Amino acid sequence: MGAALAMAQALGIDTLIAAELLPEIEAVMVRKLNEQIGEGHG
């Protein structure tokens, strides 16, 4: 989380907003990654 917030700050994104959105973004990323892994082994 710290690295993501540092990246947001470097990009000029409000870190409070980034901290609010990161859990949702992470959930989508994990879901999509799991779908890709499932397709590769199916």
C-alpha positions, -999 to 999 in steps of 0.1 A, spaced: 0 0 0 29 23 8 43 19 -27 10 26 -43 4 57 -23 39 69 -31 32 63 -68 -1 82 -65 17 111 -48 44 112 -75 16 113 -102 -1 142 -84 -31 121 -73 -46 130 -39 -33 102 -16 -65 102 4 -85 95 -27 -60 68 -37 -62 52 -3 -100 50 -6 -99 35 -41 -70 11 -37 -89 -18 -20 -115 -18 -48 -89 -16 -75 -69 -44 -59 -101 -66 -57 -106 -61 -95 -70 -69 -102 -70 -101 -82 -103 -112 -97 -90 -106 -133 -57 -123 -125 -75 -153 -111 -96 -155 -143 -65 -154 -165 -48 -181 -144 -80 -202 -146 -81 -199 -184 -45 -209 -187 -51 -242 -167 -85 -250 -182 
